[in-house]
Amino acid sequence: MPLITSPFGHDSDALDVVAGLDLSERTVLVTGAGSGIGTETARALASVGALVVMPVRDRARGEAAAASIRATHPTARLELDEVDLGDLVSVRDFAARFCASHDRLDILINNAGVMATPLGHTVQGFETQFGTNHLGHLALFLGVRPTLEAAGAARVVALSSIGHRRSDVDLEDPNFEQREYDKWIAYGQSKTACSLFAVGVTSRYAGEGILANAVHPGGIMTGLQKHMPVEEQRAMGWIDDQGTPNPRFKTPSQGASTSVWAAVGPELDGVGSLYLEDCAEAAVWNAEVPFAGRMDYAVDPAHAEALWELSLELIG
């Protein structure tokens, strides 16, 4: 089967992807919309009429993001709420509030995340990156699932990363209780988990009209790098000695384009379990093109099922 493509690509802007659409009947939930590509994802979808719900950890930052969106799109319909994806109680409380006040959810975009954090743990004791990037979003999905089912044909977008190539999910020790902690292995594991989450959602809930795909947004300089010293960013080739980003990096709005395409692209009607990048279905990773592609383990159905069962056990 040929890979699914679209008219858009690496340099496309999120606003280009929604041009000409009318989403005034759609409700969208975007985590991490208080900054970076989350703000640009919310901006693009709100620009064509969608009601965009923005649950954020930092309300002041969320209010600033909402003001920024309204400055460019004064009629934007935005709702701000608070959630900490590192605390399952906070996630479940938010989900309950959302379900009580909304009868449907057409698009869920699991955008928020952390990267390369020092060894730490969420409120319930999970390794920070696995707990926040994967388990928090799984709990959110489960909490708002009734509203996704009510939409009849809902899409879920899970933000993964090319960093998933660094590690599969260790089902025996996902929280680094036995093995030595490595921040990049932990990040890679969490982003593989996000991709497998999309496979799991589609496998379990396609019959209820819910389909999910994973997205690699590309390299973007945002607050995600806050745990990385400048020296490390230089050593990895992300910035030069003057602090200028590598030319392959995208702007935040370009970085949001694949998420937005995954949410609204007609090419993906009835399609789930894919790993997407540059507004297209990704090919299998190979060493000759190291910053693109997906690993087979990140879309393996049996592996996704095993992770789902483990994750349900962990979050209770």
TORVEXBA-870325 format. One record per residue: residue in one letter; x, y, z of N, C-alpha, C in turn. Coordinates in nm, 3 decimals. Example, Ala and Ser with C-alpha at 12.3 -4.5 7.8 and 13.67 -1.06 7.14 Angstrom:
BEGIN
code,neast,nnorth,nup,caeast,canorth,caup,ceast,cnorth,cup
a,1.319,-0.569,0.780,1.230,-0.450,0.780,1.320,-0.330,0.780
s,1.285,-0.225,0.708,1.367,-0.106,0.714,1.290,0.003,0.787
END
This chain:
BEGIN
code,neast,nnorth,nup,caeast,canorth,caup,ceast,cnorth,cup
m,0.084,-0.120,0.000,0.000,0.000,0.000,0.088,0.125,0.000
p,0.058,0.222,-0.087,0.136,0.347,-0.086,0.111,0.425,0.042
l,0.211,0.501,0.085,0.195,0.583,0.204,0.098,0.697,0.177
i,0.021,0.733,0.279,-0.076,0.843,0.267,0.000,0.975,0.267
t,-0.032,1.061,0.174,0.030,1.193,0.165,-0.078,1.301,0.166
s,-0.035,1.426,0.161,-0.128,1.539,0.157,-0.065,1.649,0.073
p,-0.138,1.758,0.048,-0.078,1.869,-0.026,0.024,1.947,0.055
f,0.042,1.911,0.182,0.128,1.987,0.271,0.257,1.911,0.299
g,0.352,1.979,0.363,0.480,1.915,0.387,0.557,1.979,0.500
h,0.689,1.961,0.500,0.777,2.004,0.608,0.760,2.151,0.643
d,0.747,2.237,0.542,0.745,2.380,0.567,0.604,2.439,0.576
s,0.503,2.355,0.571,0.365,2.406,0.575,0.333,2.465,0.711
d,0.253,2.568,0.709,0.207,2.635,0.830,0.073,2.575,0.872
a,0.049,2.569,1.002,-0.076,2.513,1.051,-0.197,2.586,0.996
l,-0.185,2.717,0.977,-0.297,2.793,0.921,-0.323,2.754,0.776
d,-0.219,2.713,0.704,-0.239,2.667,0.567,-0.325,2.540,0.564
v,-0.305,2.454,0.662,-0.374,2.325,0.664,-0.524,2.342,0.683
v,-0.565,2.445,0.757,-0.708,2.464,0.784,-0.774,2.564,0.690
a,-0.697,2.623,0.599,-0.752,2.725,0.510,-0.874,2.672,0.435
g,-0.984,2.748,0.442,-1.106,2.712,0.371,-1.199,2.619,0.446
l,-1.157,2.571,0.564,-1.242,2.480,0.640,-1.338,2.558,0.729
d,-1.446,2.492,0.768,-1.541,2.546,0.866,-1.556,2.443,0.976
l,-1.498,2.471,1.093,-1.505,2.378,1.206,-1.597,2.431,1.316
s,-1.692,2.514,1.278,-1.778,2.578,1.378,-1.865,2.479,1.455
e,-1.880,2.357,1.403,-1.959,2.255,1.473,-1.870,2.160,1.553
r,-1.740,2.185,1.556,-1.647,2.092,1.621,-1.600,2.146,1.756
t,-1.583,2.053,1.850,-1.519,2.083,1.979,-1.386,2.011,1.982
v,-1.282,2.085,2.020,-1.145,2.034,2.018,-1.083,2.056,2.156
l,-1.008,1.958,2.202,-0.935,1.970,2.328,-0.786,1.955,2.297
v,-0.706,2.054,2.336,-0.562,2.053,2.309,-0.487,2.068,2.441
t,-0.414,1.966,2.482,-0.332,1.980,2.602,-0.205,2.057,2.567
g,-0.149,2.123,2.666,-0.026,2.197,2.642,-0.043,2.315,2.549
a,-0.164,2.371,2.544,-0.190,2.483,2.452,-0.142,2.616,2.506
g,-0.077,2.614,2.621,-0.029,2.738,2.681,0.101,2.788,2.623
s,0.164,2.710,2.534,0.292,2.753,2.477,0.325,2.669,2.354
g,0.426,2.714,2.280,0.484,2.635,2.172,0.386,2.592,2.065
i,0.403,2.468,2.019,0.317,2.420,1.911,0.174,2.397,1.959
g,0.155,2.383,2.089,0.019,2.371,2.141,-0.062,2.497,2.116
t,0.000,2.612,2.140,-0.068,2.739,2.113,-0.101,2.753,1.965
e,-0.005,2.715,1.879,-0.027,2.729,1.735,-0.130,2.630,1.684
t,-0.137,2.512,1.745,-0.241,2.416,1.710,-0.377,2.472,1.746
a,-0.389,2.527,1.866,-0.515,2.588,1.909,-0.552,2.707,1.821
r,-0.452,2.787,1.787,-0.477,2.906,1.704,-0.536,2.865,1.568
a,-0.474,2.766,1.504,-0.519,2.725,1.371,-0.662,2.673,1.375
l,-0.692,2.588,1.472,-0.825,2.528,1.479,-0.931,2.631,1.518
a,-0.895,2.722,1.608,-0.989,2.828,1.646,-1.012,2.926,1.532
s,-0.914,2.942,1.446,-0.925,3.039,1.337,-1.035,3.004,1.238
v,-1.075,2.877,1.235,-1.182,2.835,1.142,-1.306,2.790,1.218
g,-1.322,2.844,1.340,-1.449,2.831,1.409,-1.462,2.726,1.516
a,-1.363,2.638,1.533,-1.375,2.533,1.634,-1.380,2.593,1.774
l,-1.456,2.529,1.862,-1.448,2.559,2.005,-1.327,2.484,2.058
v,-1.228,2.556,2.108,-1.103,2.495,2.152,-1.092,2.505,2.303
v,-1.086,2.389,2.367,-1.069,2.381,2.512,-0.920,2.365,2.540
m,-0.867,2.448,2.629,-0.724,2.454,2.656,-0.696,2.424,2.803
p,-0.683,2.299,2.841,-0.645,2.269,2.980,-0.493,2.285,2.996
v,-0.453,2.368,3.089,-0.310,2.399,3.106,-0.270,2.380,3.252
r,-0.143,2.360,3.274,-0.094,2.348,3.411,-0.076,2.486,3.474
d,-0.035,2.583,3.394,-0.009,2.719,3.441,-0.116,2.811,3.384
r,-0.211,2.852,3.468,-0.323,2.932,3.418,-0.277,3.065,3.361
a,-0.180,3.130,3.423,-0.133,3.259,3.372,-0.076,3.243,3.231
r,0.000,3.137,3.210,0.055,3.113,3.077,-0.058,3.081,2.979
g,-0.156,3.007,3.024,-0.270,2.977,2.938,-0.347,3.101,2.899
e,-0.366,3.192,2.995,-0.437,3.316,2.965,-0.359,3.401,2.864
a,-0.226,3.400,2.876,-0.144,3.474,2.781,-0.154,3.413,2.642
a,-0.156,3.281,2.635,-0.171,3.213,2.506,-0.307,3.244,2.444
a,-0.412,3.240,2.526,-0.546,3.270,2.476,-0.554,3.414,2.425
a,-0.490,3.506,2.497,-0.488,3.647,2.452,-0.415,3.661,2.320
s,-0.306,3.584,2.304,-0.232,3.587,2.178,-0.318,3.538,2.062
i,-0.394,3.432,2.086,-0.481,3.378,1.981,-0.590,3.478,1.947
r,-0.650,3.538,2.048,-0.758,3.635,2.022,-0.706,3.761,1.955
a,-0.577,3.792,1.975,-0.519,3.909,1.909,-0.514,3.891,1.758
t,-0.496,3.768,1.713,-0.492,3.742,1.569,-0.627,3.696,1.516
h,-0.711,3.641,1.605,-0.844,3.592,1.565,-0.944,3.632,1.673
p,-0.993,3.755,1.666,-1.078,3.810,1.774,-1.203,3.729,1.804
t,-1.253,3.654,1.708,-1.376,3.577,1.731,-1.348,3.435,1.779
a,-1.222,3.405,1.809,-1.186,3.269,1.853,-1.267,3.229,1.975
r,-1.317,3.105,1.972,-1.392,3.050,2.085,-1.297,2.961,2.165
l,-1.258,3.008,2.281,-1.159,2.939,2.363,-1.214,2.921,2.504
e,-1.184,2.806,2.562,-1.216,2.780,2.702,-1.089,2.736,2.772
l,-1.059,2.801,2.883,-0.939,2.770,2.960,-0.975,2.691,3.085
d,-0.896,2.589,3.115,-0.914,2.512,3.237,-0.775,2.470,3.285
e,-0.770,2.403,3.398,-0.641,2.362,3.454,-0.633,2.212,3.468
v,-0.515,2.157,3.436,-0.489,2.016,3.455,-0.339,1.996,3.470
d,-0.301,1.904,3.555,-0.162,1.863,3.571,-0.154,1.718,3.527
l,-0.094,1.693,3.411,-0.088,1.557,3.358,0.003,1.466,3.441
g,0.077,1.523,3.532,0.160,1.445,3.623,0.087,1.407,3.751
d,-0.042,1.430,3.754,-0.123,1.397,3.872,-0.256,1.339,3.824
l,-0.276,1.210,3.843,-0.396,1.144,3.791,-0.523,1.198,3.855
v,-0.514,1.246,3.978,-0.633,1.305,4.041,-0.672,1.432,3.966
s,-0.573,1.516,3.932,-0.601,1.637,3.856,-0.659,1.604,3.720
v,-0.604,1.502,3.653,-0.653,1.462,3.522,-0.799,1.416,3.531
r,-0.828,1.333,3.628,-0.964,1.280,3.640,-1.063,1.389,3.680
d,-1.020,1.481,3.763,-1.107,1.593,3.800,-1.140,1.679,3.678
f,-1.037,1.708,3.598,-1.062,1.786,3.477,-1.157,1.713,3.383
a,-1.130,1.584,3.361,-1.214,1.506,3.270,-1.359,1.507,3.315
a,-1.381,1.497,3.445,-1.518,1.499,3.497,-1.583,1.635,3.471
r,-1.507,1.743,3.490,-1.562,1.876,3.461,-1.595,1.890,3.313
f,-1.506,1.840,3.230,-1.528,1.851,3.086,-1.654,1.776,3.044
c,-1.668,1.654,3.090,-1.784,1.574,3.052,-1.914,1.633,3.105
a,-1.906,1.700,3.219,-2.026,1.760,3.276,-2.071,1.882,3.197
s,-1.979,1.946,3.126,-2.013,2.072,3.058,-2.011,2.063,2.906
h,-1.973,1.946,2.851,-1.969,1.929,2.705,-2.032,1.795,2.669
d,-2.119,1.797,2.570,-2.185,1.672,2.534,-2.112,1.595,2.425
r,-2.008,1.656,2.366,-1.932,1.586,2.263,-1.791,1.643,2.253
l,-1.702,1.560,2.203,-1.564,1.602,2.175,-1.525,1.540,2.042
d,-1.498,1.624,1.944,-1.468,1.576,1.809,-1.320,1.544,1.790
i,-1.234,1.621,1.857,-1.089,1.605,1.837,-1.019,1.621,1.971
l,-0.938,1.523,2.007,-0.852,1.530,2.125,-0.708,1.528,2.077
i,-0.633,1.631,2.112,-0.492,1.640,2.073,-0.406,1.637,2.198
n,-0.339,1.524,2.218,-0.250,1.506,2.334,-0.114,1.566,2.300
n,-0.104,1.696,2.318,0.013,1.772,2.274,0.116,1.794,2.384
a,0.071,1.810,2.507,0.162,1.847,2.616,0.269,1.740,2.638
g,0.383,1.781,2.688,0.487,1.683,2.718,0.608,1.746,2.782
v,0.693,1.659,2.833,0.821,1.701,2.890,0.931,1.621,2.822
m,1.054,1.673,2.825,1.164,1.609,2.753,1.294,1.618,2.831
a,1.366,1.507,2.834,1.502,1.502,2.888,1.509,1.555,3.031
t,1.412,1.517,3.112,1.408,1.565,3.249,1.505,1.485,3.337
p,1.557,1.546,3.442,1.632,1.467,3.541,1.540,1.361,3.600
l,1.598,1.259,3.661,1.515,1.155,3.721,1.420,1.218,3.822
g,1.293,1.192,3.803,1.191,1.245,3.892,1.067,1.159,3.879
h,0.965,1.194,3.955,0.844,1.112,3.958,0.720,1.199,3.963
t,0.614,1.149,3.905,0.486,1.216,3.911,0.427,1.200,4.050
v,0.312,1.262,4.073,0.249,1.256,4.205,0.224,1.112,4.248
q,0.185,1.028,4.153,0.156,0.888,4.187,0.280,0.798,4.178
g,0.397,0.856,4.154,0.521,0.779,4.163,0.574,0.721,4.033
f,0.521,0.763,3.918,0.572,0.714,3.790,0.689,0.800,3.744
e,0.782,0.740,3.670,0.891,0.820,3.612,0.830,0.937,3.537
t,0.888,1.055,3.551,0.826,1.178,3.505,0.783,1.175,3.358
q,0.871,1.131,3.269,0.839,1.140,3.127,0.734,1.035,3.086
f,0.750,0.914,3.134,0.652,0.809,3.106,0.517,0.844,3.169
g,0.522,0.894,3.291,0.399,0.926,3.363,0.324,1.044,3.304
t,0.397,1.146,3.260,0.333,1.266,3.207,0.294,1.248,3.060
n,0.391,1.208,2.978,0.366,1.202,2.834,0.268,1.091,2.797
h,0.276,0.978,2.865,0.190,0.866,2.829,0.075,0.842,2.927
l,0.107,0.811,3.053,0.002,0.770,3.146,-0.099,0.882,3.173
g,-0.053,1.006,3.184,-0.144,1.117,3.207,-0.242,1.133,3.091
h,-0.190,1.120,2.969,-0.277,1.133,2.853,-0.370,1.013,2.837
l,-0.325,0.894,2.874,-0.414,0.779,2.872,-0.531,0.801,2.967
a,-0.501,0.848,3.088,-0.607,0.874,3.185,-0.703,0.981,3.134
l,-0.648,1.082,3.066,-0.734,1.186,3.009,-0.826,1.128,2.904
f,-0.770,1.049,2.813,-0.853,0.986,2.709,-0.965,0.904,2.771
l,-0.931,0.821,2.868,-1.033,0.737,2.930,-1.141,0.822,2.998
g,-1.099,0.933,3.055,-1.195,1.019,3.124,-1.291,1.090,3.031
v,-1.244,1.130,2.913,-1.331,1.204,2.821,-1.389,1.113,2.711
r,-1.362,0.985,2.718,-1.406,0.892,2.614,-1.556,0.900,2.585
p,-1.642,0.913,2.686,-1.786,0.922,2.653,-1.818,1.036,2.557
t,-1.749,1.148,2.569,-1.778,1.260,2.478,-1.720,1.235,2.340
l,-1.610,1.162,2.330,-1.557,1.123,2.199,-1.654,1.028,2.129
e,-1.707,0.932,2.203,-1.804,0.840,2.145,-1.929,0.914,2.100
a,-1.968,1.016,2.175,-2.088,1.091,2.141,-2.073,1.169,2.011
a,-1.949,1.199,1.973,-1.926,1.273,1.849,-1.958,1.190,1.726
g,-1.954,1.057,1.741,-1.985,0.970,1.629,-1.866,0.935,1.542
a,-1.782,1.034,1.514,-1.659,1.012,1.437,-1.554,1.107,1.493
a,-1.478,1.059,1.589,-1.382,1.143,1.660,-1.239,1.104,1.625
r,-1.151,1.201,1.632,-1.009,1.177,1.607,-0.928,1.209,1.733
v,-0.830,1.124,1.760,-0.735,1.146,1.868,-0.596,1.158,1.805
v,-0.522,1.259,1.847,-0.387,1.282,1.796,-0.290,1.272,1.913
a,-0.193,1.183,1.901,-0.095,1.162,2.009,0.041,1.212,1.961
l,0.097,1.308,2.032,0.227,1.363,1.993,0.339,1.268,2.033
s,0.403,1.211,1.935,0.521,1.129,1.955,0.643,1.213,1.919
s,0.749,1.151,1.871,0.871,1.223,1.835,0.965,1.128,1.764
i,1.053,1.184,1.680,1.159,1.101,1.622,1.245,1.043,1.734
g,1.238,1.105,1.853,1.310,1.052,1.968,1.266,0.913,2.008
h,1.152,0.867,1.955,1.106,0.732,1.989,1.206,0.626,1.943
r,1.291,0.662,1.847,1.389,0.564,1.798,1.494,0.530,1.903
r,1.502,0.609,2.007,1.602,0.585,2.111,1.566,0.467,2.200
s,1.437,0.433,2.208,1.400,0.323,2.298,1.259,0.274,2.274
d,1.244,0.143,2.276,1.113,0.080,2.288,1.067,0.097,2.433
v,0.945,0.055,2.464,0.896,0.057,2.602,0.943,-0.069,2.673
d,1.006,-0.051,2.787,1.046,-0.165,2.870,0.927,-0.202,2.957
l,0.855,-0.304,2.918,0.735,-0.343,2.991,0.764,-0.401,3.128
e,0.888,-0.444,3.150,0.927,-0.499,3.279,0.968,-0.391,3.378
d,1.018,-0.278,3.325,1.067,-0.173,3.414,1.046,-0.034,3.352
p,0.921,0.003,3.328,0.896,0.132,3.262,0.933,0.253,3.347
n,0.941,0.235,3.478,0.968,0.348,3.567,1.112,0.351,3.618
f,1.200,0.273,3.554,1.343,0.275,3.588,1.367,0.243,3.736
e,1.297,0.144,3.784,1.315,0.102,3.923,1.432,0.006,3.938
q,1.465,-0.067,3.830,1.578,-0.159,3.834,1.696,-0.113,3.749
r,1.668,-0.050,3.636,1.776,-0.011,3.545,1.823,0.132,3.572
e,1.943,0.161,3.527,1.999,0.295,3.545,1.921,0.394,3.460
y,1.893,0.510,3.518,1.816,0.611,3.447,1.900,0.683,3.343
d,1.844,0.699,3.225,1.903,0.780,3.119,1.791,0.867,3.065
k,1.809,0.998,3.068,1.699,1.089,3.033,1.652,1.073,2.889
w,1.745,1.037,2.798,1.705,1.021,2.658,1.640,0.886,2.632
i,1.684,0.785,2.700,1.616,0.655,2.691,1.474,0.670,2.746
a,1.461,0.742,2.856,1.328,0.763,2.916,1.239,0.844,2.824
y,1.295,0.944,2.760,1.216,1.024,2.665,1.172,0.938,2.547
g,1.268,0.863,2.490,1.235,0.777,2.378,1.127,0.676,2.414
q,1.138,0.616,2.532,1.038,0.521,2.577,0.900,0.587,2.584
s,0.895,0.707,2.639,0.767,0.774,2.655,0.704,0.807,2.521
k,0.787,0.842,2.423,0.733,0.877,2.292,0.696,0.753,2.210
t,0.764,0.643,2.232,0.718,0.517,2.175,0.583,0.482,2.235
a,0.569,0.503,2.365,0.441,0.474,2.432,0.328,0.558,2.373
c,0.357,0.684,2.339,0.254,0.770,2.279,0.209,0.715,2.144
s,0.303,0.665,2.066,0.268,0.606,1.937,0.186,0.478,1.956
l,0.229,0.394,2.049,0.154,0.270,2.075,0.015,0.300,2.133
f,0.002,0.409,2.205,-0.128,0.452,2.256,-0.225,0.473,2.139
a,-0.178,0.537,2.032,-0.264,0.561,1.916,-0.309,0.430,1.854
v,-0.217,0.332,1.848,-0.253,0.200,1.796,-0.357,0.135,1.887
g,-0.337,0.148,2.017,-0.429,0.088,2.113,-0.568,0.149,2.108
v,-0.574,0.281,2.096,-0.705,0.348,2.086,-0.781,0.298,1.965
t,-0.713,0.295,1.851,-0.779,0.252,1.727,-0.826,0.107,1.737
s,-0.741,0.022,1.792,-0.776,-0.120,1.804,-0.899,-0.140,1.890
r,-0.906,-0.064,1.999,-1.012,-0.086,2.096,-1.141,-0.009,2.065
y,-1.129,0.108,2.002,-1.246,0.196,1.995,-1.285,0.240,1.855
a,-1.225,0.181,1.752,-1.267,0.216,1.616,-1.415,0.186,1.596
g,-1.462,0.080,1.660,-1.603,0.044,1.648,-1.697,0.146,1.707
e,-1.645,0.230,1.799,-1.724,0.339,1.858,-1.699,0.471,1.786
g,-1.628,0.464,1.674,-1.605,0.585,1.594,-1.484,0.667,1.637
i,-1.396,0.610,1.718,-1.277,0.684,1.764,-1.153,0.625,1.699
l,-1.081,0.709,1.626,-0.957,0.668,1.560,-0.844,0.757,1.607
a,-0.725,0.700,1.618,-0.610,0.776,1.669,-0.489,0.754,1.580
n,-0.410,0.861,1.564,-0.282,0.853,1.495,-0.177,0.927,1.577
a,-0.053,0.887,1.560,0.059,0.951,1.628,0.128,1.049,1.534
v,0.189,1.151,1.591,0.250,1.258,1.512,0.391,1.289,1.563
h,0.484,1.297,1.470,0.615,1.357,1.498,0.609,1.499,1.442
p,0.613,1.601,1.528,0.597,1.738,1.478,0.720,1.795,1.410
g,0.837,1.732,1.431,0.962,1.788,1.381,1.037,1.858,1.493
g,1.153,1.905,1.463,1.233,1.979,1.561,1.186,2.123,1.568
i,1.155,2.168,1.687,1.109,2.306,1.709,1.171,2.356,1.838
m,1.222,2.477,1.837,1.277,2.534,1.960,1.163,2.595,2.041
t,1.128,2.528,2.151,1.022,2.575,2.239,1.068,2.555,2.383
g,0.977,2.568,2.478,1.011,2.544,2.617,1.045,2.400,2.647
l,1.026,2.310,2.550,1.056,2.169,2.570,1.204,2.147,2.601
q,1.288,2.240,2.558,1.432,2.224,2.579,1.481,2.281,2.712
k,1.389,2.314,2.802,1.429,2.385,2.923,1.521,2.305,3.014
h,1.520,2.172,3.001,1.608,2.090,3.085,1.742,2.062,3.018
m,1.765,2.121,2.902,1.888,2.098,2.827,1.980,2.220,2.835
p,2.099,2.208,2.891,2.193,2.320,2.890,2.226,2.360,2.746
v,2.261,2.487,2.728,2.297,2.536,2.595,2.411,2.454,2.537
e,2.506,2.416,2.621,2.621,2.339,2.573,2.576,2.204,2.514
e,2.476,2.143,2.575,2.425,2.016,2.523,2.354,2.038,2.390
q,2.279,2.146,2.379,2.210,2.174,2.253,2.310,2.199,2.140
r,2.420,2.264,2.173,2.525,2.286,2.072,2.589,2.154,2.033
a,2.619,2.071,2.131,2.686,1.944,2.105,2.599,1.853,2.018
m,2.467,1.865,2.031,2.376,1.782,1.953,2.347,1.842,1.816
g,2.401,1.961,1.790,2.381,2.025,1.661,2.248,2.094,1.647
w,2.182,2.120,1.758,2.052,2.186,1.752,2.066,2.336,1.732
i,2.171,2.395,1.789,2.200,2.537,1.771,2.349,2.552,1.743
d,2.385,2.666,1.679,2.526,2.692,1.656,2.583,2.776,1.770
d,2.705,2.820,1.755,2.771,2.895,1.863,2.702,3.028,1.893
q,2.626,3.079,1.797,2.553,3.204,1.819,2.411,3.180,1.871
g,2.375,3.053,1.888,2.241,3.021,1.937,2.136,3.011,1.828
t,2.179,3.012,1.701,2.084,3.001,1.590,2.045,2.855,1.570
p,1.915,2.827,1.562,1.871,2.687,1.546,1.919,2.627,1.414
n,1.936,2.497,1.415,1.970,2.422,1.294,1.864,2.449,1.187
p,1.904,2.467,1.061,1.807,2.499,0.954,1.696,2.396,0.937
r,1.717,2.272,0.982,1.611,2.172,0.965,1.497,2.192,1.065
f,1.520,2.277,1.167,1.416,2.301,1.266,1.302,2.383,1.206
k,1.184,2.364,1.261,1.064,2.434,1.216,1.028,2.547,1.311
t,0.944,2.638,1.262,0.880,2.735,1.351,0.770,2.663,1.429
p,0.723,2.720,1.539,0.613,2.655,1.611,0.490,2.631,1.524
s,0.456,2.724,1.437,0.340,2.704,1.352,0.362,2.595,1.249
q,0.483,2.584,1.196,0.514,2.472,1.107,0.511,2.341,1.185
g,0.558,2.346,1.310,0.557,2.226,1.392,0.417,2.178,1.425
a,0.321,2.271,1.427,0.183,2.235,1.458,0.109,2.178,1.337
s,0.166,2.192,1.219,0.090,2.159,1.097,0.051,2.011,1.089
t,0.140,1.920,1.130,0.106,1.779,1.119,-0.001,1.740,1.220
s,0.004,1.798,1.339,-0.102,1.774,1.437,-0.237,1.819,1.382
v,-0.238,1.937,1.321,-0.363,1.991,1.267,-0.410,1.904,1.150
w,-0.318,1.862,1.065,-0.358,1.774,0.954,-0.414,1.642,1.007
a,-0.350,1.587,1.110,-0.401,1.463,1.169,-0.541,1.482,1.224
a,-0.572,1.603,1.268,-0.703,1.631,1.327,-0.811,1.653,1.223
v,-0.776,1.708,1.106,-0.880,1.749,1.011,-0.858,1.701,0.869
g,-0.743,1.647,0.835,-0.714,1.611,0.697,-0.809,1.507,0.642
p,-0.872,1.532,0.528,-0.965,1.435,0.470,-0.896,1.305,0.427
e,-0.765,1.313,0.404,-0.691,1.193,0.364,-0.691,1.087,0.474
l,-0.722,1.129,0.597,-0.719,1.037,0.711,-0.858,0.995,0.758
d,-0.960,1.025,0.680,-1.094,0.978,0.716,-1.093,0.826,0.726
g,-1.138,0.776,0.839,-1.147,0.631,0.858,-1.014,0.561,0.880
v,-0.909,0.639,0.907,-0.774,0.582,0.919,-0.720,0.603,1.060
g,-0.659,0.498,1.116,-0.595,0.510,1.247,-0.471,0.425,1.255
s,-0.404,0.432,1.370,-0.285,0.352,1.401,-0.161,0.389,1.321
l,-0.159,0.508,1.260,-0.044,0.549,1.181,0.049,0.640,1.261
y,0.172,0.649,1.213,0.271,0.743,1.265,0.295,0.843,1.152
l,0.269,0.971,1.179,0.271,1.075,1.077,0.383,1.175,1.101
e,0.435,1.231,0.992,0.533,1.339,1.001,0.526,1.421,0.872
d,0.555,1.550,0.883,0.553,1.640,0.767,0.425,1.624,0.686
c,0.312,1.613,0.757,0.179,1.605,0.696,0.167,1.488,0.600
a,0.224,1.375,0.639,0.216,1.253,0.559,0.242,1.134,0.650
e,0.207,1.015,0.601,0.241,0.893,0.672,0.391,0.869,0.662
a,0.454,0.838,0.774,0.599,0.820,0.777,0.640,0.684,0.721
a,0.755,0.683,0.658,0.815,0.557,0.614,0.888,0.493,0.731
v,0.935,0.372,0.713,1.014,0.303,0.815,1.149,0.373,0.830
w,1.192,0.390,0.952,1.320,0.458,0.980,1.437,0.382,0.921
n,1.534,0.457,0.869,1.662,0.396,0.832,1.774,0.492,0.864
a,1.891,0.438,0.889,2.004,0.516,0.939,2.050,0.623,0.841
e,2.020,0.607,0.713,2.062,0.706,0.615,1.981,0.836,0.625
v,1.863,0.827,0.683,1.779,0.946,0.706,1.741,0.945,0.854
p,1.834,0.979,0.942,1.814,0.953,1.085,1.708,1.037,1.155
f,1.668,1.149,1.095,1.574,1.238,1.164,1.432,1.226,1.112
a,1.402,1.114,1.047,1.268,1.091,0.996,1.237,0.942,1.004
g,1.108,0.910,0.989,1.069,0.769,0.987,1.028,0.717,1.123
r,0.971,0.596,1.120,0.925,0.536,1.244,0.980,0.394,1.257
m,0.998,0.354,1.382,1.044,0.219,1.412,0.923,0.124,1.411
d,0.946,0.000,1.369,0.837,-0.096,1.364,0.775,-0.118,1.501
y,0.856,-0.115,1.608,0.801,-0.143,1.741,0.703,-0.035,1.787
a,0.708,0.082,1.725,0.620,0.192,1.767,0.479,0.179,1.712
v,0.457,0.086,1.619,0.323,0.067,1.564,0.281,-0.080,1.568
d,0.346,-0.158,1.652,0.320,-0.301,1.660,0.192,-0.328,1.742
p,0.090,-0.388,1.683,-0.038,-0.407,1.754,-0.027,-0.491,1.880
a,0.052,-0.599,1.877,0.064,-0.683,1.996,0.134,-0.607,2.108
h,0.234,-0.529,2.071,0.307,-0.450,2.171,0.215,-0.342,2.229
a,0.133,-0.283,2.143,0.038,-0.182,2.190,-0.060,-0.241,2.289
e,-0.106,-0.361,2.263,-0.201,-0.426,2.353,-0.136,-0.455,2.488
a,-0.011,-0.503,2.485,0.059,-0.531,2.611,0.081,-0.404,2.691
l,0.117,-0.295,2.624,0.137,-0.168,2.693,0.005,-0.118,2.750
w,-0.103,-0.132,2.676,-0.234,-0.086,2.724,-0.272,-0.158,2.853
e,-0.256,-0.289,2.853,-0.291,-0.366,2.973,-0.203,-0.325,3.092
l,-0.073,-0.310,3.068,0.016,-0.266,3.175,-0.023,-0.128,3.225
s,-0.053,-0.037,3.132,-0.085,0.100,3.170,-0.213,0.107,3.253
l,-0.312,0.028,3.215,-0.436,0.024,3.294,-0.408,-0.025,3.436
e,-0.321,-0.124,3.446,-0.285,-0.176,3.578,-0.214,-0.067,3.660
l,-0.126,0.008,3.596,-0.049,0.111,3.667,-0.139,0.225,3.716
i,-0.232,0.270,3.631,-0.313,0.385,3.670,-0.438,0.345,3.748
g,-0.461,0.214,3.761,-0.574,0.169,3.841,-0.708,0.193,3.776
END
